[in-house]
Amino acid sequence: MILVLLAGSGALAWQGTAAIKKPDPVAALNATDEVLSVVSRMRQLEIKSPVKSGLKTKDEIEASVIRDLDESTPPAELDASQKTLVKLGLVGPNFQLRDYIVKLLREQVAGYYEPKTKEFYLAAWLPLGEQKKVMAHELVHALQDQHFDLRRFEKWPKGDSDTELAIHALIEGEATLVMIQYDMEEGGLKGIDIGRLPSLTEQLLKADTDNDPNYPVLSAAPRVLRENLQFPYVYGVGFAQAVYKNSSWRGLDAAYRELPASTEQVMHPEKYLAHEAPVKIDIPDLLTAFGKDWKQADADVNGEFGYMVILSEFINKDTARIAAAGWGGDRYAFYENQAAGATALVEYTTWDTALDAKEFFNAYAERTEKRYKVTGAADANAIRRVYQTREGVVAIELRDRDVVMIEGAQNREQLAQLQERVWQSKKATR
């Protein structure tokens, strides 16, 4: 989707609920070599070099978050992401995306590994028991970096966020899997085959983490921010567990050579193991249809996970999950006319089967009626819906396994021109 930046500031350890006790920074740092040795044994990756460690306060962590955010995401790109979220109805028109990301990560970051300096840092205020779990997670990142080079993911090509989020899920999911194994062993449960446990993703999804009083910023965050922050850990750990179960740690070694290509592959590891590649879509230039003063401000891929979030903002979450499954590929382009204060969103999606496309078409129509508070389509049939809204004309059209959505056309004439051009989009398996 468009918020990989939430997981992109080095490698982050997502906090669970923790009892707050007085920390012991010296004891924590003294445990570094011991924890590194344990996770090296568990993960079956040798230690190639020592790992430096340090403690950081909330203010120091916030400063690091701001620095990394500014380096990785130019203001114009962040502004375009914010406007796209507004257009989708996922945040309000006055929401300040950058400010909230900083507040959210300040609250949530329990530690991070920095590939540039080969150091990891712990939150200075955590108790030793929590620090050791975070250390286990972060020291897996150090081992990943030593063996698979995490820096190669720092400059991922723009416009392919779904794949980028999937790769973050591999990295964070594997570290979370080892952290859970480490925590079990620390609790006396040594020798349990973590691959034979029930799906860790399913267990985490059942846990109610949306209203945790220990984390008020996360609890109050828009759904799209909460779920994007949690995805690499919650879904990533299930992905890592499935790959491990299929081919042990060597399978996860191989995953750094054959990377997961979509959030669909992470959510359904069997599709990764079956090498089911996503479809790449190229939307043609639409500026001639939009006319003077319009520009393309953003373009990206939502993916199965992105559409599950987009739909579940307005319709039943189970319905959204089912409708987003069967995703084959997509591409969206966001356009803006600053002089007129107008925006438009064009999306081309393709699905595994005609039935999958039909399910998504119906779900997106339901979402659209609730998003724009319209009671019905001005033009409606089994394959086409057109709505007149306060933000322009919105159209959803189904053709076999493909669904095209246009939101914000200025009139029916412009809509017809856009539809003619969008349906000329090209598709190719990656």
N, C-alpha and C positions, 0 to 999 in steps of 0.2 A: 504494500500500500504506500503511504506517503510519510510514515512516521518511524522509519527505521532509525532515524536520529535518536530516538529514545534508547536504543540499545547500542548506539554507535560510539559512545564516548569511552573508548577502551573496552574492557570487559567488566560488567557490573555484576554484583551479587545482590539478587533480589531478596529483601528481608522477609522473613516470616514473623509471626508474632513472637516476641521474646520478653521474658521477665527482665525488668531493668534492675540490675544490681551494680554495685560499684566495680568498675573495670580495674584490671591490673595490667597496665601497658607493658611493664618489664617482663612479666610472666608470659604475656602474649608473644612478644618478640622473641623470647627465649625458646618458644615452642616451634619456631619456624622450621628449623632443620628436621625436627622430629616429624612434623606433619607432612613436610615435603617427602620424607622417606616413606611414610605410610602410603600416601596417594600415588607415589611412583610405583610401589609394589602392587597396589590395587589396579591401577590403570595399565600396568605392564609397559611403562615407558621409562627408560633410564634417565637419570639426572645428568644432563650434559654440562651444566655449569651451576654454581650457587645462585640463589635468588636473593636480592636485597629486599629488605622490608622496612616499613615505617608506619607511623600513625599520623592520622590527619583529623583535624577538628571539622565541625560542620562548615565553618566559614572557609576553610582550606579546600574542602571537597566542593563547595559551591563555586569557588574560584576556578577549580580545575574543570568543572562542568561547563562553566561559561566560556573558558578558553577553548575547550574542545568543540563546543557548539559553534562558536564563531569561526573556528578553523574549518570545520566540516560542512557547515551550512551557511552560505551567504545570506544576508538579510533578504534579498529579493526572492530567493528560493523559499525561505521560511514564510515570507509574506504570501507567496503563491499557494503554499500548502495550507495556510490558514484560510485563505479565501475559498479553496476547494472544499475544505471541511465545512465552511459556512454554507456553500452551495448545496452540499449533500445533506445539510440539516443536522450535522453531528456536533457542532458547537454554535453558540449564539453569535450574532453579528459583532458584538463588542468584546468577544473573547480575545485575550492576549496570549497567543500560543507560546511564544518564547518565554515570557515571564512564568507561565504555569509549568512549563517543562523544567525550568531551573528549580522552582519550588518543589516539584514532584521528585526530582532526582536528589535534591538536598535531603529530603525526608527518607528516600528509599535506599540510597546507596550505602551499603554496609562495608564495602571495600571494593577495590578495583586493581587490576593488573594493568600496567602501562607498557605496551610492547616497545615503545620508543626508547625507554630508559631501562627496560628489563627489570622493573621494580614493581612490587605490589604494596598497596597501602590499606590499612585497616581503619575503621571508624574508632576514634579514641575513646568513645563513650560506651562501647559495648562490653558486657561481662565476658570473662575468659571463655566460658562454655560456648557462647555465641561466636566469639572471635575465632575459635578453633574451627568451627564449621565453615565460617567465611574464608578462613585461611585455606582450608581444604579445597574449597571451590576455586579460589584465586590461584592457588598453586597448581591446580590442573591446567589453568590457562597458561601458566609459565611453562609447563611441560608441553602443551600444545604449541606454544610459540617456538620452543626449542626444536621441536620435531617437524612442525607443519607450517611455520612462518605466518603468524597472525597479521603481520603488517601488510601482507598482500591484499587484505580485505579492506584496508583503510580508504582506498580511493576507488571504490566500486563505481562503475559507469552509472551516470544519472539516467533516470527513467526506467529502472529495472528493480524497483524497491521490493517487489514480491520475492524475487530470487535472493536479494540481499537479506531480507528478513529470514528467509529459510536458512541461509548460511549462519546467521546469528543464532538461530535455533539449534543448529548442529553444535556450535561452539558452547553455548550456554547450557544446552540440554545435556551434553556429555559431562560438563563440569558439575551440574546438578545431580546427575546420576551417581558420580563418584562421591560427591558430598553426602548423599543419602546413605551410600554404602559405608562411608567413613563414620557417619553418625550412628548407624546401626552397630558397627563394630565397637565404637566407644561405649555403647550401651550394653555390650556383652553378647551381641548377636553376630558372632564371627562365623564365617563360612557359609552364609546364606547366598544362594545363587540369585542375584538381583534380577536376572533375566526371567526367572520363573515366577516372580511376584506378579500379582494382578497389575494391570496397566497403571503406572504411576500418574499418567495424565488424567485418567478417569478419577483416580482418588483425589487429585488436586482440584479437578473441576467440581467435585461434590462439596469441597470445603467452601464455606462462605467467607470470602476475603474482601467483599465489596464494602462492608460496613464495620471495619476494624477500628475501634476508637483509638488504638495506638498509632494509627496512620491516617489522620484526618484529611491530609491533602490528597492522598490516593482515594480515600472513600468519597471525597467530594468531586473528584475529577470526572470529566466527561467520559462516557463509556469507551470511546475510541482511544483515549489516552491510557485508561486502565488496561484495556485488553492488549493494546500494542506493547505496553511495558511488560506485561506478564507472558505474552505469547512465547518468547524464546525459552522461557523456563518451564511453563506449564505444558506446552505442546512439545517443546524440544526434548524434555526428559523422556517422554513416551516414545519419541522418535529414536533417541539414543538407546533406550531399553530394547526396542524392537530390533534394531540393527545388531545390537550386542547378542540378543537371543538367537538371531539368525546365523551370525558368524563370529561371535566373540569379539574381543577388543580389536582383532585384526580387521574386522569389518568396519569398525569406526576409523581405524587408520586409513582404510581405503576410501572412506567417505570424504576425506580431505583431498583426494585425487578426483573422485567422481562426486562432486558436490550436489546436495539437494538443489533442484532447479525451481522449486515453487513451494509455497506454503501448503498447497494440496499434498505434495509428497511428504511434508512433515506431519500433517494431520492424518494422513493415511500412509503409513510407512510401507505398506505392501505395494503401493504405487511406485515408491522409490526403488524398492527391491526388484520390481518388475520392469524398471527403466521406462516408465510411462512419462514421456516428456510433454511439457506444456506446448501449446500452439502460440507462436509469435504472430502478432497482428501489427500491421503498419497502416495507420489511418492517413489518407491523403491530405494535402494542404487544403484547409477550409477557409482561408482568409478571403478568397474571392466571393464566397457565399456570405460571409459575415459583412464584408464591406469596409468602408473607410473608418479609421480610428480604432479598429479592433486589432488585438494582438493575441498570440498564443502565449499564455503565462506559465502553463504547467502541462506536463504529459507524463504518464506513468502507467503502471499495472496495479490493479487492486488485488487480484488473486482470489482464491477461494476464501481465505481468512478475511480479506478486506470486504468482500461482499457479505459474508456472514455478519460482520460488524455493522455494515451499512443497513442491512435489512433488519437486524435485531434492535436497532435504535427505535424502530416504529412498529414492528410486528412481533409476534410470539417467537421466542428464541429458538425453540425446537423447529418451528416452521422455517425460520431463517437458516438454520443449520442444514436442514434437508434440502432447501432450495439452492443453497450455495454449493452443496456437494454435486459432483458431476461436472464441475467447472473444467473447461478445456484450455481456455486462454482468454485474455482480454487486453484492451488498451483504452485509456481515456485521454482526452485533451480538454484542457480548461482554457477558455477564452475570456478576454476582458476588454471592455470599452470604458476607459476611465473618464472620458469626457462626458459620457452619458450615464455613468454610474451603473452600467449593466454588465452582467456576467453570464456565461453559458458553459455548459458541460456536455461533451459528446462522448459516448461510451459504446464500444463495439465488444460484444462478448460471444464466445463460442463454447459449446457444451458437448459432452461425450455422446449424448443421444438426443433425439428429438423430444423425448419425454422429459429429460433433464432441462432442456431449453424451455419447454412449456411450463414446467414447475417454476422455474426462475421468472419467466414472463409474468405469471400470475402473482407471484410473491412481490415482484418489483412494482406491479400495478397497485397492489394493496399498500405497499410502502409509500408510493407516490401520492395516493389519495390522502394518507395520514400526514405525510410530510408537508403537503401544500394545503391541507384542510379543504379538499374538494370532495364533493359527495358522489361524483360520477364523471365519466369521460364524455366530452362533447361529441366525440367520434369513437365508437367502441365496437369491436367485434372479437372474434376468437384469436386474431393475430395482430391487432392494431388498437392502440388506445391513444387518444389525443386529449389533453387537458388544457384549459385556459386558466392560468394562475396569475397571481399578483406579480410573479417574477417572469412572466412571459409564457410562451407555449411550451408544453412538455409532451413529448411523444415517446411511446414504447412500441416497437415493432418486432414481430417474430417471423423468421423465415427458416424453416427446417430446424437446424441445430444452432442457429445464430439469433441473437437478440441485440437490437440497437436501441439505445436510449439517448434522447436529446432533451436537455433541460435549459430553457432560457432563450429559445428562438423568439425574435421580435414580432413575427407575424407568420401567417400560414405560407406566404410566398417564400420567405426565408427558410422556413422549416422544410419545404419541398426541395429547395436547392441543397440544403444540408443533407437531407436523407439520400438524395441522388448521389452525392459525392461520398458519403460515409459507406454506403453499400458497395462502393468500389474498393474498399479496404482489402489488403492482401493478407493471406494467412499462410504460414509455413511452420512445420514442426521444427523445434529448436534442435 
